Amino acid sequence: MKLSKLIIQKKEVARKALKNDIAAMKKRQLLKLRGKVIWEGNLKEMRSI
């Protein structure tokens, strides 16, 4: 395997790992909001649009 191909594969692995870490962090932040956000609106009305 050529060195350049190996470097590209390592970069892809690193990108995917960072993407997964960011997604997990966003999920944790959303879960922290659970029960803290007050709903204001009419769901029935919104669904009819």
C-alpha angles and dihedrals in degrees: 000000000000119000093236092055090050091051091050090051091051090051091051091050090050092048092050092047091051091047091052092047092051091049091051091048091052091050091051091050091051092049090054088061093056110125093005100085117081116215116229117182146054111280093189090055093047092051093053093060 
